Each structure stands twice: as C-alpha cells, then as structure tokens.
C-alpha cells in the first residue's frame, strides 16, 4: 500500500445551472480513499452524495451546466479541468461503476456475455475471443452458478440479484482501481442485499481495489466499509473510521440517523425515534449550519457561521459542529 | 381475542396468466388472514412473494380467482354496484410512492376536496371543515392547502396521500411499503403518524413492508409470506424472538447490523439464492429449495401449520424444534 491515496478529493464544490435554476449540491467537501480501502458516503436523497462522485467523472444529465471547483485527484492526476476525451478513457477503465437499478444499467437486447466482453475489448484491447473468455472468468468471480449458460441469457431472464452480479462483473471487466457503487443494494431484498454486499467486499479485497460505497442506509455500512463520510445538505457533517463513527457518533445528525434505526429492545407500539423537521432544499448556499433548524443543540451562532469540519477529541474523527467540538475543549 | 375481525381473508387465491401458454402464476395461494379493529398487523416477505398482490386483491385492485374477503362479516364478492362501493370505502390503500400516487397539477386542497366529494360530503362548508380536520390529523399545516402537491417533500406528499385515504372514514388501511420511498430522517415521523391514527381513530392497518425492524416495532402481529403462501404468523415479539419457520429465521438474521462490533461477530447466515419463479413452485414446501434443513419429506407434501403458542403457528415440519431452539437454520448454514 502506497502512502498517496488513490483518490483524493479536496474542497470540492459543484454548482449546477439549468435554464431555470442554480443549485449547489456539493459545497466544499474533502475526502480520500486509499487502495484496498472502502469508503462509505452516507446521506439522504439530495445530500449531494451521488453528484459528488459522478460530476467530476462527467456523468451528469444533459441540459445541465456543471461547474466544478476544488480538486479531485485520481492516482495523482487532476480530474477537474481534464478534457472530456481523457475522462472518457478513465470511465470503465480506471473507475468501475455499479448503479442502483441493475435493470436499467444493462442493455435489454444484448446477451449478458457480450455486454461483459465489450468492456474488456474496449478497455483492455482484447480480441473478441479473449474477451469472451474473460467474461466467463468474471461471471465465475461474481459467484454465478452455471456461468456458461448465463452468458447466453438476456437481462430480463435473470433475477434482480443475478442482474446486480452481472453489473458488478461489467464494472470489474476493465480492471478498475476504483469502484464506485451507488446504492448497489437498494433495489434488492434484505436476503439478497447481504449476498451482494459480501460479494462486493470480497472482490474489493481480492482485487485490492479502492471502493466508494454511496448509500442512504446506515445498515449496509458496518459490514462493508472502513471509513465513512456522513453528508447533510451538500456538506460533510462527520467523517472518520466506521468503528468509531458508528459506535460513538458525535455530530447531532449522525447521532440522529443512527438513533432513528429501530432496535430490538424498543417496545412494540412505542414511538419511532427520528429527527424533527425536513431537510433543506438546495437553493442558495446556507450561511450557517444546515442542520440548525432541526438540531436540539443549536445555538445562535449555528445559524450565522458555517461550522468547519475539524478534528474532534478523537483525532481520527472530524466533525462539523461547533457545539460538539466546544464540549471537547471544555472537557 | 373474542373480538370480531374487521377484515377476514379466507383461502384467497389470485392467479395471473403466465406468458407460457396454459400456465398460471399463483401470486397468492390459499391465504387466510385476520385483522381486528384498531390493530396494526405486519405482512413481510421478499419481493415477488405476493405480499403486494395480496393487498391489492383485498381492496379489489386485482380479481381473486377464489376465496373470500369479508369486511365486518360481509362477503365483498357477494356485493355489487353501490353496495360494493359503499363497503369498499371502509377499505383504503396507501401506496408506496407518494410521487406517483398524487396528481402533480392539483393543489393539496383540490386533492383532498376530490376525495371528500367521492366520500359523499356534499356541503362545501362541511368539506372545508373536514379538510381542516384531515390536515390536522396527518400533521400538516392548513397553509399547505393552496400549494401544489409537486411542491411538497416526499414525507409531506405521503401525509397528503394518507389524508386522502382517511377522507372516507375507513376502518382498514392497507399500507403497501408506505415509508420505503421516504428519507430515513422522515420515516419515523410518518410511522408515528400511523401509530397515532391507530390510537386516535381506531383504524386497523395491514402494514406491508420488507423492513423487519420497522414492522416489529409497529405491529402487534406479523404474517410472513413466501411464494404466495403464509408460512408463519404470530404476535410480533414472540415471532421475532422464537421464529418457528426457517424462512422467518433466516429473513430476520439477514437484516444488517449498524454497530460494526456486532456486524463483525455475525458469521452468516446468507440466504441461498432467490425466490424461485411462482410459475413452477417447488413441490411440497415451497421454501425447501433454499432451506438448509430440508429433508426428503419436505418435497412430498405441503407442510401443515403447526400451532406453537397461542396465536403463533408455522408451516414447517420442524416448527416445534425451531421454536424451542433445539434446531436452527442458521447454525446449519454456518456449519
């Protein structure tokens, strides 16, 4: 393992301009992922977790002008300002993608085998025959039974879990160094979710890749990730090792999210715990802390000054909450 | 429970024509359930197990091929025309996705007014009064009346959808994954709304969901469905603590843990494979193809339901052993 992180994002801000509106879905976020490591990025819808990962790689809807600032370095190469033709070579090659809905990620009218082989041909310059052999290898790698028969099938013939395994095989076909998985198990059942998570973790370790796991579900983090970034309203609220952040969350939002998960010891028929209020809409950047209207710890200054992400009493954990951090100073 | 069930489903069967000629998909196969007044009952299972079809058949969105749905003891299939419409009003459905269940072009006021007109409230003043009451019941400020539903957040939209279903004073709500489209921090608010409606209005609720932890906390009783059949049902605490069916046991154990210390200790179990096609369900016990405990006898006949404790029964030949802990599907997997 080298010292230099494989992916280093610092102070990334994304502005999106459409004909009607301007929003800032990502506001000064920094994080890094090393080779062989898995980083979970957790947040609710609209927190910017997906845009943050896809915008620097040019994966944005058409009709939207994307303006990026800050720095995103992949293996030391700066992605911001890189021409699209260069970025195109990275997508699928150095960076593999796994999307939420395996059905729409696959081409419905082409056989599975071809869809995997195509990637190997394109990115590894393989001959069609070699690529087919590689496809077979990959299908075995993602734990699919009867691999030869599967290669000849179409996506609609497979179950959701099998389709997601195929999407993973396609993502691995270009031998990526970084795997970005966007809600890879959200469309699946709990039983299949456990299988897919275990598979992802397994291939990530075996191929020594870096992985970014984007999710809204705190439940999938513990089993798969080493580090975590908790996003709220375009900003990072807390980040650090999973063992620390999930066990003793510091930021009121992280606390609230973990606290909101029903526990076995909760009496039947008892009130569900949750956060009051609703997340802010992404319009103009918020001057103070975005959580302030929903936070019970909030003091007057929270509404005026944007809290910086600073080291907490545990140096591995960074928290963007002045109230929590002040408590540390007093202690 | 000496009460009369408000909703009783007897041997309900819903089948669809398969793409393969002459074949049928038995999405719901011989299902019987009961709902008592003011009770929240969970219905859990993997996708494709028929839980939504069961809900849809109960309210009449799908046609039952056999069996009966009784509302307050009245067989709905025996009714027609206005009598059926009147009865059906007592049975309302809350859909999963509040983004597609509401008309974007309507304001909240229009959406609710429409429901009240259908409910037969003629006088505009009366409708106005009811509208205020409904908004209050679902925890929305009366100012949202003039806003378009498209301007609202997911949680607010789901509240509007619930208010609409309450407009007709239903006795039973069938809620099909009502919070799974909502953000985590909002879910609790909507779940608490259901708990309050049950307490304040005495509405009985069939809560269809795949999130087991959510169901455990909200529901007093739970039905577990697998491939068109109810495999186990019982009081939630009892069923969660001492499941009597290997499927329930494995489903419960599949739920991920948030605490990494607990997650690391968890060795398995990984449920093998996925739900088989309901066009050709396995013979005998339908779960046998994925069950680590399956023996030859499982393929021969559909296992009868074994009563394990009051109100708790499971359809597995090992139900008794699983229930008292002398046998486990999970340990079999780990070994």
HADDOCK unambig.tbl for C-alpha pairs under 7 A between the chains (distance, minus, plus):
assign (segid A and resid 44 and name CA) (segid B and resid 183 and name CA) 5.87 0.50 0.50
assign (segid A and resid 44 and name CA) (segid B and resid 184 and name CA) 6.94 0.50 0.50
assign (segid A and resid 45 and name CA) (segid B and resid 183 and name CA) 6.78 0.50 0.50
assign (segid A and resid 189 and name CA) (segid B and resid 46 and name CA) 5.84 0.50 0.50
assign (segid A and resid 189 and name CA) (segid B and resid 47 and name CA) 6.54 0.50 0.50
assign (segid A and resid 190 and name CA) (segid B and resid 254 and name CA) 6.07 0.50 0.50
assign (segid A and resid 190 and name CA) (segid B and resid 255 and name CA) 6.04 0.50 0.50
assign (segid A and resid 191 and name CA) (segid B and resid 251 and name CA) 6.45 0.50 0.50
assign (segid A and resid 191 and name CA) (segid B and resid 254 and name CA) 5.45 0.50 0.50
assign (segid A and resid 191 and name CA) (segid B and resid 270 and name CA) 6.93 0.50 0.50
assign (segid A and resid 191 and name CA) (segid B and resid 271 and name CA) 5.75 0.50 0.50
assign (segid A and resid 194 and name CA) (segid B and resid 254 and name CA) 6.44 0.50 0.50
assign (segid A and resid 194 and name CA) (segid B and resid 270 and name CA) 6.56 0.50 0.50
assign (segid A and resid 195 and name CA) (segid B and resid 270 and name CA) 6.22 0.50 0.50
assign (segid A and resid 218 and name CA) (segid B and resid 258 and name CA) 6.14 0.50 0.50
assign (segid A and resid 219 and name CA) (segid B and resid 256 and name CA) 5.27 0.50 0.50
assign (segid A and resid 219 and name CA) (segid B and resid 257 and name CA) 5.57 0.50 0.50
assign (segid A and resid 219 and name CA) (segid B and resid 258 and name CA) 4.67 0.50 0.50
assign (segid A and resid 220 and name CA) (segid B and resid 256 and name CA) 6.22 0.50 0.50
assign (segid A and resid 222 and name CA) (segid B and resid 257 and name CA) 6.93 0.50 0.50
assign (segid A and resid 222 and name CA) (segid B and resid 258 and name CA) 5.67 0.50 0.50
assign (segid A and resid 222 and name CA) (segid B and resid 259 and name CA) 6.34 0.50 0.50
assign (segid A and resid 222 and name CA) (segid B and resid 260 and name CA) 4.65 0.50 0.50
assign (segid A and resid 222 and name CA) (segid B and resid 263 and name CA) 6.42 0.50 0.50
assign (segid A and resid 223 and name CA) (segid B and resid 260 and name CA) 6.71 0.50 0.50
assign (segid A and resid 223 and name CA) (segid B and resid 263 and name CA) 5.98 0.50 0.50
assign (segid A and resid 243 and name CA) (segid B and resid 260 and name CA) 5.95 0.50 0.50
assign (segid A and resid 246 and name CA) (segid B and resid 259 and name CA) 6.14 0.50 0.50
assign (segid A and resid 247 and name CA) (segid B and resid 259 and name CA) 6.06 0.50 0.50
assign (segid A and resid 257 and name CA) (segid B and resid 185 and name CA) 6.42 0.50 0.50
assign (segid A and resid 260 and name CA) (segid B and resid 188 and name CA) 6.97 0.50 0.50
assign (segid A and resid 262 and name CA) (segid B and resid 213 and name CA) 5.79 0.50 0.50
assign (segid A and resid 262 and name CA) (segid B and resid 214 and name CA) 6.29 0.50 0.50
assign (segid A and resid 263 and name CA) (segid B and resid 213 and name CA) 6.96 0.50 0.50
assign (segid A and resid 266 and name CA) (segid B and resid 217 and name CA) 6.69 0.50 0.50
assign (segid A and resid 267 and name CA) (segid B and resid 217 and name CA) 6.56 0.50 0.50
assign (segid A and resid 268 and name CA) (segid B and resid 216 and name CA) 6.67 0.50 0.50
assign (segid A and resid 268 and name CA) (segid B and resid 217 and name CA) 4.47 0.50 0.50
assign (segid A and resid 268 and name CA) (segid B and resid 218 and name CA) 6.02 0.50 0.50
assign (segid A and resid 268 and name CA) (segid B and resid 219 and name CA) 6.89 0.50 0.50
assign (segid A and resid 268 and name CA) (segid B and resid 220 and name CA) 6.80 0.50 0.50
assign (segid A and resid 269 and name CA) (segid B and resid 217 and name CA) 5.70 0.50 0.50
assign (segid A and resid 269 and name CA) (segid B and resid 218 and name CA) 5.02 0.50 0.50
assign (segid A and resid 269 and name CA) (segid B and resid 219 and name CA) 6.79 0.50 0.50
assign (segid A and resid 270 and name CA) (segid B and resid 217 and name CA) 6.78 0.50 0.50
assign (segid A and resid 271 and name CA) (segid B and resid 192 and name CA) 5.89 0.50 0.50
assign (segid A and resid 272 and name CA) (segid B and resid 188 and name CA) 5.07 0.50 0.50
assign (segid A and resid 272 and name CA) (segid B and resid 191 and name CA) 6.73 0.50 0.50
assign (segid A and resid 272 and name CA) (segid B and resid 192 and name CA) 6.00 0.50 0.50
assign (segid A and resid 273 and name CA) (segid B and resid 188 and name CA) 5.86 0.50 0.50
assign (segid A and resid 274 and name CA) (segid B and resid 185 and name CA) 5.57 0.50 0.50
assign (segid A and resid 274 and name CA) (segid B and resid 186 and name CA) 6.97 0.50 0.50
assign (segid A and resid 274 and name CA) (segid B and resid 188 and name CA) 5.03 0.50 0.50
assign (segid A and resid 274 and name CA) (segid B and resid 189 and name CA) 6.66 0.50 0.50
assign (segid A and resid 275 and name CA) (segid B and resid 185 and name CA) 5.36 0.50 0.50
assign (segid A and resid 278 and name CA) (segid B and resid 186 and name CA) 6.91 0.50 0.50
